[in-house]
Amino acid sequence: MGTEQQRPVDREHARPAGTDDATVEALGELSKALETIHRVRGHLYSAHQLVGGADLTLDRVVELLREAGHDEVADRVEHELLGRNVLPGRWTFQIVEEFDDGYYAAFQEIEREARERLAGGRRHIYEAEMKQRRRTHGMPGHEATPQE
């Protein structure tokens, strides 16, 4: 089975027989790109929550401006900002939903299908092999799995 560094971390992350280095690397890069898109999705949800919170804060802004006698400014905030679309015809929940149902769903499906077709559905083969190369075998804190 080769050296310990050539052995798989575990069965779940073992390179299927006949899978070449270029395929493993390509799947690793595709996985990395998907991880980036997961982060993008998180940022969109953050923006959604931040914009929503700011919009709700405008209620208090309008109230305070009116109390201070600045009705004209309060009217402008209330009528031009409060509840305004962030993009034409869209609040942030609509942007998030479109992203989730479109680009995000397609990206996940293509990545999953590529793994199934090219590596028997196995995830993170590239990273598992890197772990085997980089860890110090036999040292505490460098175990291949939690069971080791």
C-alpha positions in Angstrom: 0.0 0.0 0.0 3.0 2.3 -0.1 4.4 4.6 2.5 2.3 5.9 5.4 2.2 9.3 3.7 0.6 7.6 0.6 -2.1 5.8 2.6 -5.5 7.6 2.7 -6.5 9.4 5.9 -9.6 7.1 6.0 -11.8 5.2 3.6 -14.2 8.1 3.1 -11.4 10.3 1.7 -9.5 7.7 -0.2 -8.8 8.3 -3.9 -10.8 5.9 -6.0 -8.7 3.6 -8.1 -7.8 5.0 -11.5 -8.4 8.7 -10.4 -5.4 10.7 -11.6 -3.7 13.7 -9.9 -5.2 16.3 -12.3 -8.7 15.1 -11.5 -8.1 15.2 -7.7 -6.6 18.7 -8.1 -9.5 19.9 -10.2 -12.1 18.6 -7.7 -10.1 20.2 -4.9 -10.2 23.5 -6.7 -13.9 23.1 -7.5 -14.5 22.4 -3.8 -12.5 25.5 -2.8 -14.6 27.6 -5.2 -17.8 26.3 -3.7 -16.5 27.1 -0.2 -15.9 30.7 -1.4 -19.5 30.8 -2.7 -20.7 29.5 0.8 -18.9 32.5 2.2 -20.5 34.8 -0.3 -23.9 33.5 0.7 -23.1 34.2 4.3 -22.2 37.8 3.4 -25.4 38.2 1.5 -27.3 37.1 4.6 -25.3 39.5 6.7 -26.1 42.4 4.3 -29.8 41.3 4.4 -29.8 41.5 8.2 -27.8 44.8 8.3 -30.0 46.5 5.8 -33.1 45.3 7.5 -31.8 46.6 10.9 -30.9 49.9 9.4 -34.4 50.2 7.9 -36.0 49.5 11.2 -33.8 52.1 12.9 -35.2 54.7 10.5 -38.5 54.6 12.4 -36.7 56.0 15.5 -34.8 58.5 13.3 -38.1 59.8 11.9 -39.6 60.0 15.4 -36.6 61.9 16.8 -36.5 64.3 13.9 -40.2 65.1 14.3 -39.7 65.7 18.1 -36.8 68.1 17.3 -39.1 70.0 14.9 -37.4 68.8 11.6 -40.5 67.6 9.8 -39.2 68.3 6.3 -36.1 66.1 6.9 -38.2 63.5 8.7 -40.6 63.4 5.8 -37.7 62.8 3.4 -36.3 60.0 5.5 -39.8 58.5 5.9 -40.8 58.7 2.2 -37.5 58.2 0.4 -35.6 55.8 2.6 -37.9 53.9 4.8 -38.9 50.7 3.0 -36.9 51.6 -0.1 -35.8 48.8 -2.5 -32.0 48.3 -2.4 -32.1 47.2 -6.1 -34.8 47.9 -8.6 -38.0 46.1 -7.3 -36.1 44.1 -4.6 -35.6 44.1 -0.9 -32.6 42.1 0.3 -34.8 39.0 1.1 -35.5 38.8 -2.6 -31.9 39.1 -3.6 -31.0 36.3 -1.2 -33.8 34.1 -2.5 -32.7 34.6 -6.1 -29.1 33.9 -5.3 -30.1 30.7 -3.3 -32.4 29.4 -6.0 -30.2 30.3 -8.9 -26.4 30.6 -8.8 -25.9 29.0 -5.4 -28.1 25.9 -6.2 -26.5 25.5 -9.6 -23.0 25.7 -8.1 -23.8 23.1 -5.4 -25.4 20.7 -7.9 -22.5 20.9 -10.4 -19.9 20.4 -7.7 -21.8 17.4 -6.3 -22.4 15.9 -9.7 -18.7 16.3 -10.6 -17.6 14.5 -7.3 -20.1 11.7 -7.9 -19.1 11.2 -11.5 -15.3 11.6 -11.1 -14.6 10.4 -7.5 -17.5 8.2 -6.4 -19.0 11.1 -4.5 -16.0 11.5 -2.1 -15.3 14.9 -0.7 -12.0 16.6 0.1 -9.7 13.9 -1.4 -7.1 16.6 -2.3 -7.1 18.0 1.3 -7.0 14.5 2.8 -3.9 13.7 0.7 -2.4 17.0 1.7 -3.0 16.1 5.4 -1.2 12.9 4.9 1.8 14.7 3.3 2.0 17.5 5.9 1.3 15.9 9.2 4.1 14.3 11.3 3.1 10.7 11.5 3.2 9.3 15.0 3.2 12.7 16.8 0.5 13.7 19.2 -1.8 16.3 17.5 -1.0 14.9 14.1 -3.4 11.9 14.1 -5.1 11.0 10.8 -8.6 10.6 12.4 -10.1 11.2 15.9 -10.1 7.4 16.4 -6.3 7.2 15.9 
